[in-house]
C-alpha cells in the first residue's frame, strides 16, 4: 500500500503515526502546503522505523510525489475554533478542497479518498464533484468517530465494556447526527433493558456535544486522537480488504430517498472502497430526520456551487 496524508497538522500527524505503527503501508507520503512542515514531521517519523517497521516515509509539498497512491487521506483545512459553526468553515475549506482535488486528479485515478476536513459532509461532496471519481472511491470520516463517542458514553453510563456495546450513528457530522438508539444492543440485548428513555436521551445529547466540548477545552484546536483512530480503522479496512460495515459519509443517488449529496450511512468497505450500500431499515421518524439533514447539507453545497 502507498498511502498519502494531505495536511500534517494534529490529525494528519496522528494518523501518519498510526499508519507507521500498524505496518500497513510500504510507502507513506506526508504532504503539506507549508514549506518544511511535512519534511520535518516525516523525518521525525522516520526515526521511529527501526522500532516500528520499515515504512518508507517522505515529506513533501509536491503532489507529484502522491502519484499512484492506493489511499489518500485529506485532513487539510482551517480548524474549527470556539464559537465557530461548521458552516462558518465551509467557504474557506471548500476552496482548499477544490485545489487539493484538482491536484489529486492529476496524479491519481484509482485512489480511495478519505475526507476528514470540516464541515465533513459538504467537503466529501466537494471532493466527489471536483475529482470526478466514482462515488465508491470517495468517503468521509464521521460516523465511525461519532459511533465511538456514543459507545464510550454508553459504556460509562452502563458500566459495561464498550467491546460489548454495538451502536451506530448515521446522518451528518454535526448536531443533527442520529444515534440509532432503537438498534443499539449490548451483546444482543436491547439498550432499553439497561437504560430508561431519559438516560438514553442524555447520552444522545452528550454524543452530539462531544466534539464541541473538546474544542471549548482546547480553545485553539479540536480533537485529533479519536479522529485519527477512526481514520485508521477505515484505512485498515481498505488495506486488508476486511469487508466491514462502517458508518461513513457517502454520496447518495436515491438511497434512503436522498440524491446528490453526501451524508453518513452504513456501507460495506473493502479494497475497492465502498463496495456495497445495504439500506438499513429505518423507522419513519428516523428516516425523516435523515432526509431533513440531507436538505440542510444541500443548502450548504448550493452556497458553495457544488450542488447539482
VOPAGU-2260 file (C-alpha; in pm, 1 decimal, decimal comma):
REM VOPAGU-2260
SITE   aa  ch    i         X         Y         Z
SITE  UNK   A    0       0,0       0,0       0,0
SITE  UNK   A    1     109,0     352,7     -82,3
SITE  UNK   A    2     -76,2     594,0     144,1
SITE  UNK   A    3     -77,0     974,5     124,0
SITE  UNK   A    4    -181,3    1206,3     406,0
SITE  UNK   A    5    -256,2    1562,1     291,1
SITE  UNK   A    6    -232,9    1809,3     576,5
SITE  UNK   A    7       3,5    1720,0     861,8
SITE  UNK   A    8    -144,3    1915,5    1149,2
SITE  UNK   A    9    -258,4    1730,9    1460,7
SITE  UNK   A   10    -494,9    1488,8    1285,8
SITE  UNK   A   11    -266,5    1425,1     988,9
SITE  UNK   A   12      35,5    1365,6    1211,1
SITE  UNK   A   13    -156,3    1136,7    1445,8
SITE  UNK   A   14    -293,9     920,2    1165,3
SITE  UNK   A   15      50,9     908,4     999,3
SITE  UNK   A   16     194,8     764,8    1318,6
SITE  UNK   A   17     -84,4     506,4    1336,5
SITE  UNK   A   18     -10,5     405,1     976,2
SITE  UNK   A   19     359,0     354,4    1054,0
SITE  UNK   A   20     288,6     172,7    1380,8
SITE  UNK   A   21      33,9     -50,3    1207,7
SITE  UNK   A   22     281,3    -155,5     940,0
SITE  UNK   A   23      18,4    -147,6     664,3
SITE  UNK   A   24     198,8      85,1     422,4
SITE  UNK   A   25     512,5      18,4     220,3
SITE  UNK   A   26     525,5     391,1     149,5
SITE  UNK   A   27     380,1     691,1     332,0
SITE  UNK   A   28     368,6    1035,6     170,6
SITE  UNK   A   29     309,9    1330,0     405,6
SITE  UNK   A   30     212,9    1643,2     213,0
SITE  UNK   A   31     150,5    1994,3     338,4
SITE  UNK   A   32     141,0    2338,0     176,4
SITE  UNK   A   33     366,1    2483,1     448,5
SITE  UNK   A   34     727,6    2451,6     336,2
SITE  UNK   A   35     928,3    2226,7     567,1
SITE  UNK   A   36     638,7    2114,2     788,1
SITE  UNK   A   37     578,5    1777,6     621,4
SITE  UNK   A   38     952,0    1719,3     575,1
SITE  UNK   A   39    1021,3    1780,4     942,4
SITE  UNK   A   40     741,5    1557,8    1064,7
SITE  UNK   A   41     832,3    1286,3     813,4
SITE  UNK   A   42    1193,6    1290,8     932,4
SITE  UNK   A   43    1073,7    1258,9    1291,8
SITE  UNK   A   44     860,7     958,9    1195,7
SITE  UNK   A   45    1149,2     803,7    1000,6
SITE  UNK   A   46    1342,4     786,7    1324,7
SITE  UNK   A   47    1074,9     553,3    1465,5
SITE  UNK   A   48    1107,7     294,2    1188,5
SITE  UNK   A   49    1393,0      98,7    1349,7
SITE  UNK   A   50    1146,2      41,7    1633,3
SITE  UNK   A   51     818,6      18,0    1438,9
SITE  UNK   A   52     893,0    -137,5    1098,5
SITE  UNK   A   53    1043,3     -11,2     776,4
SITE  UNK   A   54     778,3     201,8     608,8
SITE  UNK   A   55     931,6     437,9     353,0
SITE  UNK   A   56     830,2     790,2     459,4
SITE  UNK   A   57     858,2    1113,0     261,0
SITE  UNK   A   58     755,3    1467,4     344,4
SITE  UNK   A   59     676,3    1696,3      52,4
SITE  UNK   A   60     487,1    1992,9     -88,9
SITE  UNK   A   61     477,5    1837,8    -438,9
SITE  UNK   A   62     166,7    1647,2    -545,5
SITE  UNK   A   63     372,6    1455,4    -798,8
SITE  UNK   A   64     503,7    1250,1    -505,8
SITE  UNK   A   65     149,0    1123,5    -441,6
SITE  UNK   A   66     130,6     951,3    -779,8
SITE  UNK   A   67     -41,1     611,3    -776,0
SITE  UNK   A   68    -142,6     628,3    -410,6
SITE  UNK   A   69    -377,5     349,5    -303,9
SITE  UNK   A   70    -533,5     560,3     -28,6
SITE  UNK   A   71    -533,4     937,5      18,6
SITE  UNK   A   72    -642,9    1098,9     345,1
SITE  UNK   A   73    -737,8    1468,0     331,3
SITE  UNK   A   74    -710,5    1644,3     666,4
SITE  UNK   A   75    -601,8    1985,0     532,1
SITE  UNK   A   76    -817,8    2285,3     608,1
SITE  UNK   A   77    -888,8    2555,3     859,2
SITE  UNK   A   78    -957,8    2421,2    1210,6
SITE  UNK   A   79   -1283,8    2482,9    1390,4
SITE  UNK   A   80   -1237,7    2722,2    1680,8
SITE  UNK   A   81   -1456,6    2806,7    1977,0
SITE  UNK   A   82   -1768,3    2992,9    1869,6
SITE  UNK   A   83   -1747,1    2874,4    1508,8
SITE  UNK   A   84   -2014,9    2662,1    1347,7
SITE  UNK   A   85   -1922,1    2401,5    1089,2
SITE  UNK   A   86   -2088,1    2618,2     825,1
SITE  UNK   A   87   -1850,7    2902,0     917,1
SITE  UNK   A   88   -1571,1    2683,0     787,7
SITE  UNK   A   89   -1739,8    2584,6     464,3
SITE  UNK   A   90   -1637,0    2859,0     224,8
SITE  UNK   A   91   -1265,2    2869,7     301,1
SITE  UNK   A   92   -1227,2    2495,3     327,0
SITE  UNK   A   93   -1421,3    2438,6       5,1
SITE  UNK   A   94   -1156,6    2639,7    -177,9
SITE  UNK   A   95    -880,9    2433,0     -17,9
SITE  UNK   A   96   -1057,2    2104,5    -101,4
SITE  UNK   A   97   -1111,3    2218,7    -460,1
SITE  UNK   A   98    -738,6    2284,2    -507,8
SITE  UNK   A   99    -643,3    1955,6    -343,8
SITE  UNK   A  100    -893,3    1760,6    -555,5
SITE  UNK   A  101    -758,2    1905,6    -877,9
SITE  UNK   A  102    -404,0    1809,1    -779,0
SITE  UNK   A  103    -509,0    1458,3    -677,0
SITE  UNK   A  104    -678,4    1416,3   -1013,3
SITE  UNK   A  105    -353,9    1495,5   -1197,2
SITE  UNK   A  106    -160,6    1205,9   -1047,0
SITE  UNK   A  107    -418,9     955,0    -927,1
SITE  UNK   A  108    -726,3     794,8   -1076,6
SITE  UNK   A  109    -784,4     484,2    -866,0
SITE  UNK   A  110    -709,0     619,7    -518,8
SITE  UNK   A  111    -958,8     568,7    -241,5
SITE  UNK   A  112   -1003,1     907,7     -74,8
SITE  UNK   A  113   -1093,6     958,0     291,3
SITE  UNK   A  114   -1210,4    1313,7     360,4
SITE  UNK   A  115   -1168,2    1449,5     712,6
SITE  UNK   A  116   -1185,0    1825,2     654,1
SITE  UNK   A  117   -1484,4    2001,8     811,0
SITE  UNK   A  118   -1768,6    2062,8     751,6
SITE  UNK   A  119   -1733,4    1696,2     667,2
SITE  UNK   A  120   -2035,6    1614,8     452,7
SITE  UNK   A  121   -2015,2    1919,7     222,0
SITE  UNK   A  122   -1638,4    1863,8     184,9
SITE  UNK   A  123   -1697,1    1499,9      90,1
SITE  UNK   A  124   -1940,2    1615,2    -178,3
SITE  UNK   A  125   -1695,5    1882,5    -290,9
SITE  UNK   A  126   -1421,0    1618,5    -330,5
SITE  UNK   A  127   -1655,1    1394,7    -528,3
SITE  UNK   A  128   -1752,0    1675,6    -765,9
SITE  UNK   A  129   -1404,4    1820,9    -813,2
SITE  UNK   A  130   -1220,5    1491,4    -868,3
SITE  UNK   A  131   -1491,8    1336,0   -1083,6
SITE  UNK   A  132   -1403,3     998,5    -931,4
SITE  UNK   A  133   -1666,7     723,7    -893,2
SITE  UNK   A  134   -1851,6     756,4    -563,1
SITE  UNK   A  135   -1712,1     425,9    -435,6
SITE  UNK   A  136   -1369,5     592,2    -413,3
SITE  UNK   A  137   -1483,3     889,2    -200,3
SITE  UNK   A  138   -1582,2     862,7     165,8
SITE  UNK   A  139   -1590,5    1096,8     462,9
SITE  UNK   A  140   -1477,1    1003,2     810,7
SITE  UNK   A  141   -1755,6    1092,4    1050,5
SITE  UNK   A  142   -1988,8     812,9    1153,2
SITE  UNK   A  143   -1715,7     591,0    1297,1
SITE  UNK   A  144   -1590,4     873,7    1518,4
SITE  UNK   A  145   -1941,1     967,0    1632,7
SITE  UNK   A  146   -2023,6     599,3    1691,2
SITE  UNK   A  147   -1710,0     553,3    1903,0
SITE  UNK   A  148   -1806,4     851,5    2117,3
SITE  UNK   A  149   -2161,8     720,5    2151,8
SITE  UNK   A  150   -2045,9     373,0    2253,3
SITE  UNK   A  151   -1794,9     511,5    2504,8
SITE  UNK   A  152   -2061,4     724,8    2671,1
SITE  UNK   A  153   -2291,6     423,8    2688,8
SITE  UNK   A  154   -2012,4     220,8    2843,5
SITE  UNK   A  155   -1954,5     479,7    3115,1
SITE  UNK   A  156   -2326,8     500,7    3191,4
SITE  UNK   A  157   -2397,0     126,8    3196,0
SITE  UNK   A  158   -2055,5      30,7    3340,8
SITE  UNK   A  159   -2022,6    -233,8    3069,7
SITE  UNK   A  160   -1720,6    -278,7    2842,9
SITE  UNK   A  161   -1751,5     -85,3    2513,2
SITE  UNK   A  162   -1643,3    -404,0    2337,6
SITE  UNK   A  163   -1985,2    -549,0    2416,6
SITE  UNK   A  164   -2179,1    -241,3    2302,4
SITE  UNK   A  165   -2293,5    -229,2    1939,8
SITE  UNK   A  166   -2424,7     108,9    1833,7
SITE  UNK   A  167   -2440,7     307,0    1512,9
SITE  UNK   A  168   -2454,0     679,0    1439,4
SITE  UNK   A  169   -2571,3     797,6    1096,9
SITE  UNK   A  170   -2653,8    1133,0     941,3
SITE  UNK   A  171   -2440,1    1447,3     925,0
SITE  UNK   A  172   -2127,3    1516,7    1127,4
SITE  UNK   A  173   -2292,2    1794,4    1326,0
SITE  UNK   A  174   -2560,9    1846,6    1588,6
SITE  UNK   A  175   -2815,0    1673,1    1363,2
SITE  UNK   A  176   -2633,7    1338,6    1380,7
SITE  UNK   A  177   -2860,1    1042,4    1452,3
SITE  UNK   A  178   -2753,4     778,4    1707,5
SITE  UNK   A  179   -2974,3     477,2    1632,3
SITE  UNK   A  180   -3077,5     408,3    1990,7
SITE  UNK   A  181   -3355,1     171,9    1883,6
SITE  UNK   A  182   -3098,8     -54,9    1715,4
SITE  UNK   A  183   -2830,7     -35,7    1986,7
SITE  UNK   A  184   -2762,8    -360,8    2170,1
SITE  UNK   A  185   -2532,2    -490,2    2439,8
SITE  UNK   A  186   -2433,5    -843,1    2338,0
SITE  UNK   A  187   -2764,4    -870,1    2155,2
SITE  UNK   A  188   -2975,9    -732,7    2438,2
SITE  UNK   A  189   -3166,4    -411,2    2351,4
SITE  UNK   A  190   -3039,9     -90,4    2509,9
SITE  UNK   A  191   -3377,0     -23,4    2675,1
SITE  UNK   A  192   -3309,5    -317,8    2905,7
SITE  UNK   A  193   -3018,8    -122,6    3056,5
SITE  UNK   A  194   -3119,6     243,8    3033,7
SITE  UNK   A  195   -3452,2     420,5    3055,8
SITE  UNK   A  196   -3568,8     670,1    2794,8
SITE  UNK   A  197   -3446,0     975,1    2988,0
SITE  UNK   A  198   -3098,0     827,8    3032,7
SITE  UNK   A  199   -3077,7     736,4    2665,1
SITE  UNK   A  200   -3174,9    1089,0    2560,0
SITE  UNK   A  201   -2899,0    1227,7    2782,5
SITE  UNK   A  202   -2644,3    1000,5    2611,3
SITE  UNK   A  203   -2762,3    1116,1    2268,0
SITE  UNK   A  204   -2729,9    1479,0    2377,6
SITE  UNK   A  205   -2377,1    1421,4    2512,3
SITE  UNK   A  206   -2273,2    1240,8    2193,9
SITE  UNK   A  207   -2374,6    1540,2    1984,4
SITE  UNK   A  208   -2182,5    1777,6    2213,9
SITE  UNK   A  209   -1861,9    1569,4    2232,9
SITE  UNK   A  210   -1667,9    1744,4    1957,4
SITE  UNK   A  211   -1766,2    2094,4    2067,7
SITE  UNK   A  212   -1676,4    2013,0    2428,2
SITE  UNK   A  213   -1319,9    1927,7    2322,4
SITE  UNK   A  214   -1297,7    2247,4    2115,0
SITE  UNK   A  215   -1408,4    2451,2    2416,3
SITE  UNK   A  216   -1144,4    2290,2    2638,4
SITE  UNK   A  217    -861,7    2332,4    2386,7
SITE  UNK   A  218    -975,1    2683,2    2281,4
SITE  UNK   A  219    -731,8    2678,4    1990,3
SITE  UNK   A  220    -789,6    2344,1    1822,9
SITE  UNK   A  221   -1007,7    2036,2    1805,0
SITE  UNK   A  222    -995,7    1661,4    1864,2
SITE  UNK   A  223    -731,3    1451,3    1690,6
SITE  UNK   A  224    -663,1    1130,9    1886,8
SITE  UNK   A  225   -1010,1     981,4    1836,0
SITE  UNK   A  226   -1044,1    1109,3    1476,8
SITE  UNK   A  227    -708,6     952,9    1385,2
SITE  UNK   A  228    -824,3     621,0    1532,2
SITE  UNK   A  229   -1142,0     632,6    1322,9
SITE  UNK   A  230    -945,1     721,6    1008,5
SITE  UNK   A  231    -702,0     437,9    1068,8
SITE  UNK   A  232    -991,8     196,4    1111,7
SITE  UNK   A  233   -1113,0     292,5     763,4
SITE  UNK   A  234    -761,0     270,4     615,6
SITE  UNK   A  235    -706,3     -73,6     763,6
SITE  UNK   A  236   -1043,4    -193,3     637,1
SITE  UNK   A  237    -946,1     -95,2     281,2
SITE  UNK   A  238    -584,6    -214,0     303,8
SITE  UNK   A  239    -677,5    -557,4     437,0
SITE  UNK   A  240    -997,7    -591,1     233,6
SITE  UNK   A  241   -1190,0    -662,2     553,2
SITE  UNK   A  242   -1541,4    -605,7     408,8
SITE  UNK   A  243   -1656,6    -429,5     724,4
SITE  UNK   A  244   -1983,0    -244,3     772,9
SITE  UNK   A  245   -1884,5     108,5     872,3
SITE  UNK   A  246   -2069,2     437,9     903,7
SITE  UNK   A  247   -1914,2     689,9     663,3
SITE  UNK   A  248   -2022,1     996,6     468,4
SITE  UNK   A  249   -2123,1     868,1     127,1
SITE  UNK   A  250   -2262,1    1023,1    -190,0
SITE  UNK   A  251   -2621,5     903,1    -227,6
SITE  UNK   A  252   -2807,2     850,6    -553,5
SITE  UNK   A  253   -3153,5     768,3    -429,9
SITE  UNK   A  254   -3077,2     551,2    -127,8
SITE  UNK   A  255   -3295,1     643,7     171,6
SITE  UNK   A  256   -3482,2     881,0     -61,2
SITE  UNK   A  257   -3176,0    1110,9     -85,7
SITE  UNK   A  258   -2999,3    1219,2    -404,5
SITE  UNK   A  259   -2696,2    1427,0    -495,3
SITE  UNK   A  260   -2540,8    1487,1    -157,1
SITE  UNK   A  261   -2309,6    1313,2      87,9
SITE  UNK   A  262   -2425,8    1207,7     433,3
SITE  UNK   A  263   -2334,7     940,3     686,6
SITE  UNK   A  264   -2483,3     595,5     636,9
SITE  UNK   A  265   -2363,9     235,4     691,1
SITE  UNK   A  266   -2171,3      88,7     397,1
SITE  UNK   A  267   -1952,3    -213,4     332,7
SITE  UNK   A  268   -1589,2    -118,5     274,7
SITE  UNK   A  269   -1314,2    -328,1     116,2
SITE  UNK   A  270   -1015,2    -294,1    -114,4
SITE  UNK   A  271   -1224,0    -119,2    -381,4
SITE  UNK   A  272   -1359,7     138,8    -138,2
SITE  UNK   A  273   -1735,8     149,9     -85,3
SITE  UNK   A  274   -1834,9    -188,7    -222,3
SITE  UNK   A  275   -2199,8    -202,2    -119,6
SITE  UNK   A  276   -2467,5      20,1      32,6
SITE  UNK   A  277   -2708,0    -213,8     213,8
SITE  UNK   A  278   -3004,6       5,2     300,7
SITE  UNK   A  279   -3080,2     -33,6     667,9
SITE  UNK   A  280   -3445,5     -30,7     766,1
SITE  UNK   A  281   -3519,9     294,2     944,4
SITE  UNK   A  282   -3842,2     382,7    1118,8
SITE  UNK   A  283   -4034,0     671,2     965,0
SITE  UNK   A  284   -3923,0     926,4    1224,3
SITE  UNK   A  285   -3553,6     843,0    1180,7
SITE  UNK   A  286   -3579,3     843,3     801,9
SITE  UNK   A  287   -3739,3    1188,2     811,2
SITE  UNK   A  288   -3456,9    1316,0    1031,8
SITE  UNK   A  289   -3200,9    1181,1     784,9
SITE  UNK   A  290   -3377,4    1338,1     487,3
SITE  UNK   A  291   -3414,5    1671,7     669,2
SITE  UNK   A  292   -3042,9    1672,8     749,7
SITE  UNK   A  293   -2961,0    1596,3     386,6
SITE  UNK   A  294   -3163,3    1900,3     277,3
SITE  UNK   A  295   -2957,6    2121,1     509,2
SITE  UNK   A  296   -2633,6    1981,5     366,6
SITE  UNK   A  297   -2762,9    2051,3      16,7
SITE  UNK   A  298   -2818,4    2414,2     113,5
SITE  UNK   A  299   -2452,2    2440,3     208,4
SITE  UNK   A  300   -2349,6    2265,3    -111,9
SITE  UNK   A  301   -2555,1    2512,0    -311,7
SITE  UNK   A  302   -2382,3    2807,9    -145,1
SITE  UNK   A  303   -2051,8    2651,1    -249,4
SITE  UNK   A  304   -2178,4    2599,0    -606,2
SITE  UNK   A  305   -2115,5    2224,8    -581,6
SITE  UNK   A  306   -2477,3    2106,3    -584,2
SITE  UNK   A  307   -2644,4    1967,3    -897,0
